[in-house]
Amino acid sequence: MKQNIHPKWNTSAKVICACGAIFETGSVLENIKVDICSKCHPLFTGTQKFVDTLGQVDKFKKHTEKAAIQGEEKRKIKEARAAKQAIDKSEKPSLKDLLMQARKNLKS
């Protein structure tokens, strides 16, 4: 093993949880802060707990609301385009109609 390149190993590093539990373990860090530990994790306690550490749920709700608004705007744009196309079709005769009128004019 090379000398002076490896971090110092602490055999009694303190782990501090958000719930207040403190225990010791081995680590290269002296103090470790965690959001959830075995004393408060739903898998170990058997109780259901909602964990949102970084605001991920709020971020997801904001994203879905934004997507719903954009979907509504797209629907309105599609309806406006469809209405415009319907108006354009009613004002302009189709190629079939033009050919039918040409045939009538030739016969008369």
Protein Blocks (a to p, Z undefined) as FASTA:
>chain_A
ZZhkaccddfbbccddfkopacddddfbfbdcdfbdfklgmklnopacdddfkommmmmm
mmmmmmmmmmmmmmmmmmmmmmmmmmmmmmpccfklmmmmmmmmmmZZ
